Amino acid sequence: MLAMQHPNASGSPATPSTLLATNNTMLQEPGVEAVVKNGTLPKSPVMAGLSMTLGILFNIMALIILAKAYNRFRRRSKATFLLFASSLVATDLAGHVINGALVMRRYSVDPMPYSTIDTDASCLFLGGCMVFFGLCPLFMGCAMAAERCLGVTKPLLHAQLVTTARTKIALALIWLLALCVALLPFFNLGTYTYQHPGTWCFIRVLEGTEGLDLAFVILFSGLALCSLASAFVCNTISGITLIRARLKKTKCSKSRSTASHDTEMVVQLVGIMVTSCICWSPLLVFGLMSALRSYSGTLGSDRATYRGLMITGVRMAACNQILDPWVYILLRRAILRRIYRITKRQTSLKGSLFRSMRWEAGSFHITEKTACSKL
């Protein structure tokens, strides 16, 4: 997902008058404030283009690393995790390219008419892509956490149930489920509309929110939050199991290499989960709050505030697809081992320095005591 930019790109104060074009056609509905029909979009797409470029480069780097790792571990238990991870990064990459191209197209036409109540084919497609590429990574993160939890707690059952073929079927079902949710507005079950400042589309949550829109927001946010919660539970169980095994130092059938791979995968999953929670929670919560207040008619003068919150939420959600690749780039076993060695070396140096200082202090005390006794 591409980070959307605020209209205040020129450095002038972001007042309501600077957000609208001159001679705009205004649309008024009962109980809803006037909505922009023809708006002047932000002039400078530099930051949006930079975000798109960085996201594509980082995802390609992570995809290359995961592809090489998958070729090495094709016949091991890690192959399933790497297949999930590669699919997640590939989905993030596709989201950056498709959504980024659509957003940049919005910048290329000036003036580009938009309405925060009505919709068109372009907005339907962009909104569907936003929902699809938003749900897929969250679903995949949940599936990866569940797969690792089973692999860590029940390795024999995991070896029987989890295969490459079944993993591919699970991926297909995840993409299908996300696609079904994203296509609901195409069957008049919810609506995608342009969101302020007109550079992106999402579920109608601010103006003219109806019952179906509210149900669609609840479905989208509910599925996303449940995925995050499930991933948290599975990763917690996996982490506790690995820590207990480490503390007890019990000998099991797993080799040291396999245990090391399990630790690496769980660390990466925790990184994915933390990143997803931080980046996606604002958009999910703000969208749900906006829809509830808009539907109940209590948004009123807070509409501008919620517009700002939605922009902040979508920017943070866009950062998720930029940060996800770094989880695989930085939290690899080789990098973690290097960090561990550096930390251990620093700790040992501090320990030896502390022991040396204690020895010197003790020697001085003994010398002083001996001198006093001689006197």
C-alpha positions as a Python dict, from the first residue, in 0.01 Angstrom:
ca = {
    (1, 'M'): (0, 0, 0),
    (2, 'L'): (133, 341, -90),
    (3, 'A'): (164, 615, 169),
    (4, 'M'): (-78, 896, 90),
    (5, 'Q'): (36, 1254, 118),
    (6, 'H'): (-141, 1547, 279),
    (7, 'P'): (-238, 1838, 52),
    (8, 'N'): (-12, 2068, 252),
    (9, 'A'): (289, 1972, 38),
    (10, 'S'): (390, 2328, -45),
    (11, 'G'): (450, 2420, 319),
    (12, 'S'): (149, 2651, 357),
    (13, 'P'): (-84, 2605, 656),
    (14, 'A'): (-331, 2320, 612),
    (15, 'T'): (-657, 2510, 640),
    (16, 'P'): (-987, 2386, 496),
    (17, 'S'): (-968, 2647, 222),
    (18, 'T'): (-633, 2516, 99),
    (19, 'L'): (-771, 2167, 68),
    (20, 'L'): (-1039, 2259, -186),
    (21, 'A'): (-1014, 2392, -538),
    (22, 'T'): (-1167, 2717, -652),
    (23, 'N'): (-1513, 2693, -810),
    (24, 'N'): (-1577, 2346, -667),
    (25, 'T'): (-1921, 2191, -703),
    (26, 'M'): (-2055, 2116, -357),
    (27, 'L'): (-2279, 1825, -271),
    (28, 'Q'): (-2520, 1848, 21),
    (29, 'E'): (-2726, 1569, 176),
    (30, 'P'): (-2957, 1579, 479),
    (31, 'G'): (-2758, 1544, 796),
    (32, 'V'): (-2427, 1544, 608),
    (33, 'E'): (-2199, 1842, 558),
    (34, 'A'): (-2111, 1964, 208),
    (35, 'V'): (-1874, 1729, 30),
    (36, 'V'): (-1620, 1807, -238),
    (37, 'K'): (-1728, 1700, -584),
    (38, 'N'): (-1439, 1846, -785),
    (39, 'G'): (-1125, 1879, -575),
    (40, 'T'): (-771, 1987, -652),
    (41, 'L'): (-541, 1708, -545),
    (42, 'P'): (-196, 1751, -387),
    (43, 'K'): (50, 1896, -637),
    (44, 'S'): (364, 1707, -533),
    (45, 'P'): (369, 1326, -540),
    (46, 'V'): (740, 1313, -445),
    (47, 'M'): (695, 1155, -103),
    (48, 'A'): (435, 911, -233),
    (49, 'G'): (666, 810, -517),
    (50, 'L'): (959, 771, -277),
    (51, 'S'): (752, 551, -48),
    (52, 'M'): (648, 337, -343),
    (53, 'T'): (1006, 301, -468),
    (54, 'L'): (1148, 209, -126),
    (55, 'G'): (872, -43, -66),
    (56, 'I'): (936, -215, -401),
    (57, 'L'): (1314, -227, -348),
    (58, 'F'): (1291, -362, 7),
    (59, 'N'): (1036, -628, -90),
    (60, 'I'): (1249, -742, -385),
    (61, 'M'): (1553, -771, -155),
    (62, 'A'): (1356, -977, 98),
    (63, 'L'): (1209, -1193, -179),
    (64, 'I'): (1557, -1277, -311),
    (65, 'I'): (1678, -1371, 39),
    (66, 'L'): (1372, -1591, 101),
    (67, 'A'): (1398, -1757, -241),
    (68, 'K'): (1761, -1854, -174),
    (69, 'A'): (1670, -1985, 171),
    (70, 'Y'): (1377, -2184, 28),
    (71, 'N'): (1609, -2358, -221),
    (72, 'R'): (1839, -2458, 66),
    (73, 'F'): (1565, -2586, 298),
    (74, 'R'): (1322, -2728, 41),
    (75, 'R'): (1300, -3068, 214),
    (76, 'R'): (1305, -2947, 574),
    (77, 'S'): (1035, -2826, 809),
    (78, 'K'): (1140, -2466, 746),
    (79, 'A'): (1029, -2492, 382),
    (80, 'T'): (664, -2439, 482),
    (81, 'F'): (746, -2125, 676),
    (82, 'L'): (959, -1991, 389),
    (83, 'L'): (677, -2058, 142),
    (84, 'F'): (438, -1857, 359),
    (85, 'A'): (694, -1581, 407),
    (86, 'S'): (775, -1560, 35),
    (87, 'S'): (405, -1539, -48),
    (88, 'L'): (358, -1262, 209),
    (89, 'V'): (646, -1056, 67),
    (90, 'A'): (525, -1118, -290),
    (91, 'T'): (177, -1000, -189),
    (92, 'D'): (323, -687, -29),
    (93, 'L'): (522, -623, -347),
    (94, 'A'): (212, -660, -565),
    (95, 'G'): (23, -425, -332),
    (96, 'H'): (293, -161, -365),
    (97, 'V'): (301, -184, -743),
    (98, 'I'): (-77, -194, -805),
    (99, 'N'): (-192, 47, -537),
    (100, 'G'): (106, 273, -602),
    (101, 'A'): (28, 295, -973),
    (102, 'L'): (-336, 379, -902),
    (103, 'V'): (-247, 649, -649),
    (104, 'M'): (16, 802, -877),
    (105, 'R'): (-249, 813, -1150),
    (106, 'R'): (-462, 1025, -917),
    (107, 'Y'): (-174, 1271, -894),
    (108, 'S'): (-123, 1281, -1272),
    (109, 'V'): (-464, 1431, -1359),
    (110, 'D'): (-541, 1785, -1241),
    (111, 'P'): (-812, 1863, -1156),
    (112, 'M'): (-934, 1511, -1077),
    (113, 'P'): (-1300, 1510, -968),
    (114, 'Y'): (-1389, 1306, -664),
    (115, 'S'): (-1676, 1265, -422),
    (116, 'T'): (-1666, 1137, -68),
    (117, 'I'): (-2018, 995, -108),
    (118, 'D'): (-2043, 877, -468),
    (119, 'T'): (-1803, 631, -631),
    (120, 'D'): (-1681, 521, -973),
    (121, 'A'): (-1509, 222, -1134),
    (122, 'S'): (-1160, 351, -1057),
    (123, 'C'): (-1243, 404, -690),
    (124, 'L'): (-1407, 62, -667),
    (125, 'F'): (-1092, -104, -797),
    (126, 'L'): (-856, 97, -575),
    (127, 'G'): (-1072, 39, -266),
    (128, 'G'): (-1089, -332, -340),
    (129, 'C'): (-711, -347, -375),
    (130, 'M'): (-666, -160, -46),
    (131, 'V'): (-886, -412, 138),
    (132, 'F'): (-742, -718, -40),
    (133, 'F'): (-375, -625, 7),
    (134, 'G'): (-453, -518, 362),
    (135, 'L'): (-615, -845, 471),
    (136, 'C'): (-379, -1086, 294),
    (137, 'P'): (-64, -1008, 500),
    (138, 'L'): (-261, -1021, 824),
    (139, 'F'): (-417, -1357, 733),
    (140, 'M'): (-78, -1494, 627),
    (141, 'G'): (86, -1373, 947),
    (142, 'C'): (-182, -1554, 1146),
    (143, 'A'): (-139, -1874, 940),
    (144, 'M'): (240, -1863, 980),
    (145, 'A'): (207, -1819, 1356),
    (146, 'A'): (-35, -2113, 1379),
    (147, 'E'): (195, -2332, 1165),
    (148, 'R'): (498, -2253, 1384),
    (149, 'C'): (299, -2304, 1703),
    (150, 'L'): (206, -2653, 1583),
    (151, 'G'): (565, -2721, 1474),
    (152, 'V'): (711, -2616, 1808),
    (153, 'T'): (455, -2776, 2040),
    (154, 'K'): (359, -3087, 1836),
    (155, 'P'): (644, -3160, 1594),
    (156, 'L'): (529, -3512, 1504),
    (157, 'L'): (174, -3399, 1430),
    (158, 'H'): (315, -3107, 1231),
    (159, 'A'): (524, -3346, 1019),
    (160, 'Q'): (211, -3551, 942),
    (161, 'L'): (-32, -3268, 868),
    (162, 'V'): (174, -2986, 718),
    (163, 'T'): (303, -3045, 366),
    (164, 'T'): (402, -2818, 80),
    (165, 'A'): (88, -2908, -116),
    (166, 'R'): (-140, -2828, 179),
    (167, 'T'): (48, -2504, 239),
    (168, 'K'): (-21, -2397, -119),
    (169, 'I'): (-390, -2483, -71),
    (170, 'A'): (-396, -2275, 249),
    (171, 'L'): (-240, -1981, 64),
    (172, 'A'): (-499, -2009, -212),
    (173, 'L'): (-779, -2011, 47),
    (174, 'I'): (-631, -1704, 218),
    (175, 'W'): (-617, -1510, -109),
    (176, 'L'): (-970, -1629, -195),
    (177, 'L'): (-1111, -1520, 143),
    (178, 'A'): (-949, -1177, 118),
    (179, 'L'): (-1076, -1143, -240),
    (180, 'C'): (-1432, -1233, -137),
    (181, 'V'): (-1428, -965, 134),
    (182, 'A'): (-1281, -706, -105),
    (183, 'L'): (-1547, -779, -370),
    (184, 'L'): (-1846, -728, -139),
    (185, 'P'): (-1906, -363, -251),
    (186, 'F'): (-1921, -482, -613),
    (187, 'F'): (-2243, -658, -508),
    (188, 'N'): (-2375, -350, -324),
    (189, 'L'): (-2275, -490, 15),
    (190, 'G'): (-2093, -179, 133),
    (191, 'T'): (-1938, 109, -60),
    (192, 'Y'): (-1590, 227, -154),
    (193, 'T'): (-1554, 605, -177),
    (194, 'Y'): (-1272, 854, -221),
    (195, 'Q'): (-1118, 953, 108),
    (196, 'H'): (-982, 1297, 194),
    (197, 'P'): (-780, 1444, 24),
    (198, 'G'): (-898, 1242, -276),
    (199, 'T'): (-583, 1037, -345),
    (200, 'W'): (-709, 706, -208),
    (201, 'C'): (-1026, 501, -170),
    (202, 'F'): (-1159, 302, 120),
    (203, 'I'): (-1483, 194, 282),
    (204, 'R'): (-1732, 479, 331),
    (205, 'V'): (-1681, 574, 695),
    (206, 'L'): (-1711, 953, 720),
    (207, 'E'): (-1997, 1084, 504),
    (208, 'G'): (-2333, 919, 447),
    (209, 'T'): (-2241, 593, 621),
    (210, 'E'): (-2524, 341, 592),
    (211, 'G'): (-2597, 13, 767),
    (212, 'L'): (-2421, -198, 504),
    (213, 'D'): (-2116, 28, 519),
    (214, 'L'): (-2102, -11, 896),
    (215, 'A'): (-2137, -389, 868),
    (216, 'F'): (-1858, -395, 608),
    (217, 'V'): (-1625, -192, 831),
    (218, 'I'): (-1701, -421, 1127),
    (219, 'L'): (-1630, -727, 910),
    (220, 'F'): (-1302, -586, 778),
    (221, 'S'): (-1177, -460, 1114),
    (222, 'G'): (-1301, -770, 1295),
    (223, 'L'): (-1120, -1011, 1062),
    (224, 'A'): (-801, -805, 1078),
    (225, 'L'): (-803, -768, 1458),
    (226, 'C'): (-887, -1138, 1507),
    (227, 'S'): (-590, -1228, 1285),
    (228, 'L'): (-361, -1009, 1495),
    (229, 'A'): (-498, -1153, 1820),
    (230, 'S'): (-463, -1513, 1697),
    (231, 'A'): (-106, -1448, 1585),
    (232, 'F'): (-28, -1300, 1926),
    (233, 'V'): (-163, -1608, 2108),
    (234, 'C'): (20, -1855, 1881),
    (235, 'N'): (350, -1666, 1900),
    (236, 'T'): (321, -1640, 2278),
    (237, 'I'): (270, -2017, 2308),
    (238, 'S'): (563, -2084, 2072),
    (239, 'G'): (790, -1844, 2258),
    (240, 'I'): (704, -1985, 2599),
    (241, 'T'): (760, -2341, 2474),
    (242, 'L'): (1104, -2255, 2334),
    (243, 'I'): (1205, -2066, 2650),
    (244, 'R'): (1096, -2354, 2876),
    (245, 'A'): (1289, -2603, 2664),
    (246, 'R'): (1593, -2377, 2678),
    (247, 'L'): (1574, -2334, 3055),
    (248, 'K'): (1516, -2701, 3127),
    (249, 'K'): (1786, -2801, 2876),
    (250, 'T'): (1602, -3122, 2810),
    (251, 'K'): (1729, -3352, 2538),
    (252, 'C'): (1474, -3405, 2268),
    (253, 'S'): (1467, -3565, 1927),
    (254, 'K'): (1529, -3231, 1760),
    (255, 'S'): (1882, -3150, 1657),
    (256, 'R'): (2053, -2833, 1764),
    (257, 'S'): (2018, -2697, 1408),
    (258, 'T'): (1642, -2758, 1405),
    (259, 'A'): (1599, -2586, 1740),
    (260, 'S'): (1799, -2292, 1609),
    (261, 'H'): (1575, -2271, 1302),
    (262, 'D'): (1265, -2277, 1525),
    (263, 'T'): (1400, -1989, 1731),
    (264, 'E'): (1481, -1790, 1418),
    (265, 'M'): (1132, -1840, 1275),
    (266, 'V'): (957, -1748, 1599),
    (267, 'V'): (1169, -1432, 1633),
    (268, 'Q'): (1074, -1334, 1278),
    (269, 'L'): (707, -1402, 1348),
    (270, 'V'): (719, -1185, 1659),
    (271, 'G'): (876, -909, 1448),
    (272, 'I'): (599, -942, 1188),
    (273, 'M'): (331, -941, 1457),
    (274, 'V'): (467, -633, 1635),
    (275, 'T'): (506, -447, 1306),
    (276, 'S'): (153, -537, 1193),
    (277, 'C'): (-1, -439, 1526),
    (278, 'I'): (170, -100, 1531),
    (279, 'C'): (104, -21, 1166),
    (280, 'W'): (-250, -157, 1121),
    (281, 'S'): (-422, -95, 1453),
    (282, 'P'): (-470, 283, 1399),
    (283, 'L'): (-649, 242, 1063),
    (284, 'L'): (-866, -42, 1193),
    (285, 'V'): (-964, 142, 1510),
    (286, 'F'): (-1005, 487, 1352),
    (287, 'G'): (-1210, 344, 1065),
    (288, 'L'): (-1440, 164, 1304),
    (289, 'M'): (-1480, 470, 1526),
    (290, 'S'): (-1549, 696, 1227),
    (291, 'A'): (-1811, 460, 1084),
    (292, 'L'): (-1989, 421, 1417),
    (293, 'R'): (-2008, 797, 1476),
    (294, 'S'): (-2101, 875, 1115),
    (295, 'Y'): (-2379, 615, 1116),
    (296, 'S'): (-2518, 741, 1447),
    (297, 'G'): (-2498, 1102, 1325),
    (298, 'T'): (-2273, 1219, 1609),
    (299, 'L'): (-1964, 1301, 1400),
    (300, 'G'): (-2059, 1668, 1357),
    (301, 'S'): (-1774, 1912, 1403),
    (302, 'D'): (-1526, 1629, 1466),
    (303, 'R'): (-1534, 1528, 1099),
    (304, 'A'): (-1211, 1713, 1017),
    (305, 'T'): (-1038, 1545, 1311),
    (306, 'Y'): (-1143, 1200, 1196),
    (307, 'R'): (-1028, 1281, 842),
    (308, 'G'): (-683, 1351, 983),
    (309, 'L'): (-695, 1030, 1186),
    (310, 'M'): (-783, 828, 877),
    (311, 'I'): (-493, 981, 682),
    (312, 'T'): (-258, 898, 970),
    (313, 'G'): (-397, 544, 984),
    (314, 'V'): (-349, 474, 612),
    (315, 'R'): (5, 616, 621),
    (316, 'M'): (96, 384, 907),
    (317, 'A'): (-66, 89, 729),
    (318, 'A'): (142, 170, 421),
    (319, 'C'): (456, 158, 637),
    (320, 'N'): (377, -205, 720),
    (321, 'Q'): (459, -316, 366),
    (322, 'I'): (787, -124, 382),
    (323, 'L'): (890, -260, 723),
    (324, 'D'): (785, -625, 671),
    (325, 'P'): (1080, -705, 440),
    (326, 'W'): (1328, -577, 699),
    (327, 'V'): (1203, -842, 940),
    (328, 'Y'): (1342, -1109, 708),
    (329, 'I'): (1650, -906, 616),
    (330, 'L'): (1757, -821, 971),
    (331, 'L'): (1617, -1109, 1181),
    (332, 'R'): (1799, -1389, 998),
    (333, 'R'): (1992, -1650, 1194),
    (334, 'A'): (2329, -1522, 1073),
    (335, 'I'): (2245, -1164, 1179),
    (336, 'L'): (2099, -1277, 1511),
    (337, 'R'): (2407, -1492, 1580),
    (338, 'R'): (2634, -1198, 1504),
    (339, 'I'): (2433, -971, 1735),
    (340, 'Y'): (2449, -1239, 2006),
    (341, 'R'): (2826, -1272, 1972),
    (342, 'I'): (2877, -895, 1986),
    (343, 'T'): (2651, -868, 2291),
    (344, 'K'): (2825, -1160, 2460),
    (345, 'R'): (3166, -1011, 2385),
    (346, 'Q'): (3063, -675, 2528),
    (347, 'T'): (2919, -843, 2836),
    (348, 'S'): (3236, -1047, 2890),
    (349, 'L'): (3451, -735, 2849),
    (350, 'K'): (3242, -549, 3104),
    (351, 'G'): (3260, -850, 3336),
    (352, 'S'): (3637, -882, 3308),
    (353, 'L'): (3676, -506, 3361),
    (354, 'F'): (3454, -524, 3670),
    (355, 'R'): (3653, -821, 3806),
    (356, 'S'): (3980, -638, 3737),
    (357, 'M'): (3858, -332, 3924),
    (358, 'R'): (3750, -548, 4216),
    (359, 'W'): (4087, -725, 4220),
    (360, 'E'): (4276, -395, 4216),
    (361, 'A'): (4059, -255, 4496),
    (362, 'G'): (4111, -573, 4700),
    (363, 'S'): (4487, -567, 4644),
    (364, 'F'): (4505, -202, 4752),
    (365, 'H'): (4304, -280, 5064),
    (366, 'I'): (4532, -574, 5156),
    (367, 'T'): (4847, -369, 5091),
    (368, 'E'): (4717, -84, 5306),
    (369, 'K'): (4624, -323, 5583),
    (370, 'T'): (4969, -486, 5574),
    (371, 'A'): (5142, -149, 5591),
    (372, 'C'): (4933, -43, 5889),
    (373, 'S'): (5015, -367, 6075),
    (374, 'K'): (5388, -317, 6020),
    (375, 'L'): (5363, 32, 6168),
}
